[in-house]
Amino acid sequence: MSFRLFSQLCIGGLLLGAVSGCSSDSDDNSGSGGNVEGCNIMVSPSDNDTEKLQTAFVNAKSGQTVCMTKGTYTITNLITVGATPGLTIRGVGDTPDDVLLDFTGQTEGDDGMLATGDDITIENFSVRNTRGNGIVVSGATGVVFRKIKVTWDESKTENGAYAVYPTKSKDVLVEDCEVVGASDAGIYLGQSENAILRRNTAYGNVIGIEVENTTGAEIYDNVTYDNTTGIFIPLLPNLQRKESALTIIRDNQIYENNRGNFGDKNTVVSFLPPGVGIILLNSDKVRVFGNTIKDQKSTAVGIVGQATMDEVTGMMSTDTETDGYPEEIYIHGNTYENIGGMPAGILATLGVASLEEVVWDGSERSPGSAKLCLGESDLPTFRDFGGLDGVGNPDLHSTDATPHTCTLPDLEPVTLP
């Protein structure tokens, strides 16, 4: 029986009671070997894990918990969770490694798992080697990723773009996750609103953590290392949401993000220079403080506007609704160590052998409009390379941080319902 037909029959109730795992009873224990507290539907590894998991999600009712017992599940197709609200998907084990969804043999669909329901919680299991993105939640209000591990065996271009991927969502929490090998961003939050990303570990990706075209995000207590870029906060043109603002980046450990860029050559991400801890592109009202940033070959923090990005990528933006100037950025109270000794990518073309801790392309709408502040004392080392004219011409650069000796008000911490 085909996977699609099986699901249709389950939906229609035609096979209820005839196939293990198709029951809609709230205490279904198909293949579980027994009840587990807090679990409404139990799934265990079987001879057709794809079909069995998909059936569980088809039958799950609003507010129920689908649990996966310990073991390895061999998955060959995209698992769709659908729009069932209030659903929890949980691995039953001591660590995420105890429950593994292995997509190494995936033959259909690109992504691993796709969910669209509100108030969804996805927690405590691992996903390996999806053909495309790892776990996607799209268009939902109330999203929790907790103790999820998404990996690819090697860091290579053919991997999925994103590992943990909430998008077009609101009230998002991503915590205690581990992501490895994404060809774009390990943790990607896109076109969303009101989010907290905390205590995650990202390594072996092109970007460790990316928050794109999003308003109201707080990123703290994360560890990003051995990526091309540690944290990327862009406002990209030609997307539905036209704002990236109110972002707090604090108390993170960001180090050794010097990996060669293995992003798809047809994407903006492939142009990010290796060796940068944090990149801010066109984003407004950003606060960067309390972070430890060290052993970055290019720079600790790079601030870039759209004109520079257009020139670097050759992808000229015609989106007049997207503001291409980063403004109201306050960088202060960070710890820097061993920064800028071997600039790479576009930063290697500036004409200097080493770079400072904060590098800005000088993009602003009018003199002083950027409102870039570096604090009132203990300023980081700084370079304004004066836009495209300063590429390869250090005489046009300025390393005087005095014009940026200022402060900006703190942003309100993000709170979730």
N, C-alpha and C positions, 0 to 999 in steps of 0.2 A: 504494500500500500504506500502511496506517495506521502511525503511529509505534509504537503498542502491539503490533500484529501483527508488525511488523518485529523488535522486541526479542524477542518470544516465539520466533520462528523462529530467531533467532540463538542463543538459549539452548538450544534443542533441537538445534542443529547441522544443521538442515535446509538452511540456505543456505550452509554453510561452503564457501568457495572460489567461490561464485557471486556474492557481493556484496563489493566492495572494502571493507575495514575490518571484516569480520565474522570474520576468521581469528583463531584462538586461539593461533597460534604466538607464542612469546615474542619473536621478532625481526620481528614484523609491521611493515611500513613503509607502510601504506596511505596514499596521498596525501601522503607526506612528502617525496618527492624524494630520499631517502637516509637513511642511518643517522645518528644522533646519539649520542655516547657516553653510556651510562647510561640510555638510553631503550629500553624493550621494545616499546611500541606508539606509533606516530607518527600524529598527526592533523594535517591541514592544512585551511585554509578550502576550502569546496566549495559546491555548489549546494544542499546540505541539511545544514547544520552541526549542527542539533539531533540529527538521526538519527545522524550520523556520530560525534559525541561520545558519545551514549548507548550506541551499539554498542561503542565502545572500552571503556567502563566495564563493560558487561555481560561482555565477554570477558576483562577483566584478571584475572590470577591473583594470589594472595597474594604480596606482596613485589615486585610489578612496578611499573614507572614508566610512566605514560601521559604523553606529551609533546605539546604543541601548538606547531606552528611559528608563525613570525611572521605577523601579519595580523589581520583583523577577522572574527570568527565571528558570524553572525546567528542568534540563538537565539530560538525562539518558545515553548518549553515548559520546565518544570522539568527539570533534569538530575539524575537520581538516581544516586548512586555506590554505594549499598548497603553491605553489611557486610563486604566483602572486606578482611581485615586486611593491614596492612603496605603499603598502597597509597600511591604518590606521584603527585600530579598537578602537572605542571610546565609552565610556559611557557618556550619556548626563545627567549630574547631577551636583550638587554643590560639592559633595564629592564622593569618590569611593563607599561609602555605599549606594548611591542612586540607583545603578544598581548592582544587585547581580545575579551571575550565581550559582545556588545552585545544587550541584552534590550529595547531600545526598542520593538520590534514584538511583544513577548511576548503571546500570545493564550490560553495555557493554563497552569495552575499559577500559584502566587503567588511562591514563592521562586525564586532563581536556581539554586542547587545545594544538594543535601542529601546528606550522608554519615553513615554510622553505624558504620563499621568502626574497630577499634582500630589504633593505631600508624599514623595517617594523616598525611601531609605534603602541604600545599597551598601552592604557591609560584610566585611570579614571573609573575603575569598580572593583568589588570584585568577588572572586571565593571562594567557600566554599565546603569542604568535598569531594574533588576528591578521587577516589579509589587509584590513583597513583600520579604522579607529577601534580603540578598545571598547569602552563603555560610553554610550551617548545618551544624554537626557536632553530633550529639546522641548521648548515651549511650556515648561512647567513652573508652577509656583510652589515653593517648599521642596528643596532638593537636598539630600544628604548623601555624600560619599564618605564612608568611614572605614578605615582599615582595609582599603582595597589595594591590591598589588597588580599592576599591569606591566608586562615585560615582553620584549623581543630578545631572542637569543643573541643577536648581534645588532650593533648600531649601524644601520645602513639605510640608503635612500628608499629601498623597496618597502620598508616598514610602514605601518599606518602613521598618519600625520599626528594624531592625538591619542593619548592613552586614557586619561580621565577627561571627559568632554561634556560638561554642562554648557548649553548654549540657549540663547533667547529665553532665559529663565529669570526668576526672581526669588529672593530669599534662599540663597545657596550656601551650603556649608560643605567644605572639602577638608577633611582632617585625618591625620595619621595614615596617609596613603603613601605608597612607594611606586615610582614610575621610572621605567628604564627603556631606552632605545627608540623613542618616538622620533620620526623624521621631521617633525615640526616642534610641537610642544608636549612635554610630558603631562602637565596639567594645563588645560586650556579652558578659560572661562571667556565666552564670547557674547557680545551684544546682550548683556544681562544687567541686572540691577540688584544691589544690596547683597553682598557676598562676603564670606569669611573663608580664607584659605590658611590653615594653620597646621603646624607640626607634621608637614609632609616632607618627604625626601625624594629628590629628583636628580638623577645622574644618567649619563650616557645618552642624553637627548640633544637635539639641536638647541632647543630652549627648555630650561627646566620648568619654569612657570610663566604662563602668558595670560594677561588679562587685557582683552581687546574690546574697544568700543563699549566700555562698561562704565556705569556710574555707581559709586559707593562700594568700594572693595577694600578690605583690610587683609593684608598679607603679613603674617607674623609667625615667628618660631619655626620657620622652615629651614631645611638644609638643601642647598643646591650646589653641586660640584660636578666636575668633569662633563659639563655641557659646553656647547659653543657660547651661549649666553645664559647667565643664571636666571634673570628675571626680565621680562619684556612687557612694557606697558604701552601699546600703540593705540592711536586713533587712525584707522585706515580708511581711505576713501572708498566710495562706491559700495557701501554697505547700508543696510536699513537704518541702523542707529548711527547718529551723527555726532556722538559725544563720547569722550573718555575723560572722566573727571572724578574728583573726590576719592583719590586712591592713597591709602596709607601703606607704606612698606617699612616695617619696623622689626628689629630684634631677630633678624635672620642671619644664618651662617652661610656666606656666599664665598666660595673659594675654588681655585683651580679650574675655572670654566674656560679652558683653553682648547677644547676638542675641535678638530677640523670640522668645518660645516659640511654636513652630508645631506642637507635639505634638497628637495626637488628643484632643479635649475629653473623651472618655470614659475617659481614662487618668490615672493618678497623675502621670505625667511632665508633663502639661499644666499642673500647678500649681507646678512649680519656678520660682522667681523668676529673672528674668534678672540677670546681673551677679555670679554667685557662682563662685569658683574651684573649691572643693571643698565638697560636701555629704555629711555623715555622718548617716544615718537609722537609729537603733536599733542601730547596729553596735558591737561590743565589741572590745577589744584592738586598737586601731588606732594606728599610729605614722605621724606626718606630719612629715617633716624634710627639710632641704636643698633644698626647692623654692623656685623664684622665682615669686612670684605678684604680678602688677601689673595696673594699669588695669582693675580690677574695680569696677563702679559700685555694687554692693550690699555685698559683703563678700568677704574672701579665703576664710575657712572658716566654714561654718555647721553647727551640731550640733543635731539635732532628734530628739525622741521621738515615739512613736506618737500620743499624745493631741493634740499640735499638728497632726500630719499629718491625723488624723481630722477635726479642726475645719476645717482649710483645705480639704480635698477634699470634705467631707460624706459620705465613704465610711467609715462607722463600722466598725471591725474588731471581729469577734466571735471571733477566733482567740485562744483563751486559752493556746495552746502557744507562741506567738511572743512573745518578750520585747520589750517596747516601750520599753526604756530603754537609751540609749547609755552604755557604761561602759568604764573603763580606756583612756581616750584620752590620748595624749601628743603634743602639738604643740610643736615646738621647732626652733630653728635654721633657720627659713625666712627668706627675704628678701621684704619687702613694699614695694610702691610704688604710690601713687595708688589707695588703696582706699576704697570706701564713700561716695563723694561724691554719689551719686544712687540711693538704694535703690529697688528696684522690687518689684512683686508683693506678697506678704504682708509682706515686709520694709519696704515703703513705708507700711504701716499701723501701724508701731510708735510713730509720733508724734515721730520725730526726723529732722532734715534730713540727717544723715550717720551712717554706722555705722563701727564699729571693725573691726579686722582679723580678729578671731575673735568670732563671735556664737553664743551658746548660748541655748536656750529654757528652761534651768533644770530640765529634766526629770530627776528621779532618784527612785528607789524610797524612799529615806529620806535625811535630810541627810548629805552627804558620801559617799553610796554611788556616785555617778557616777565618782569618782576621775579627774576631768578635770585633767590637769597641763599647765602651759604653760612648764615649765622653772624654773631657779633665778635666772636673770638675763636681761637683754635681753628681757623678756616682750613679746609682742605686745599692742597695744591690745585691749580686751576689753569685751564687754557681755553680761550675763545679763539677758534681758528678762522673766524671772519667769513664764514660762508664759502661758497664754491671758489671764490677768488683766492682764498687762503690755502686751497689744496696745492701742495708742492711749493708754497711761498711763505715760509715762516716769518718773513718780514712783516706780513699782514696780521700775524697772530698777536694776541695779548695774553700774558700770564698774570696780569694784575687782577686780583680778586677784590680789590677795594670797592669797585662799583657795586659789588654784590654782598657787601657787609651790611646785612639787614635781616630781619625776621618776618615771618608771616604767621597769622593765627593758626593754632592747632585745628585740625579737623575733628569733628565728632566721631568717636569710635562707632563702628558698624554694630548694630544690634539686630538680632533675628527674632522673629515672633516665637 
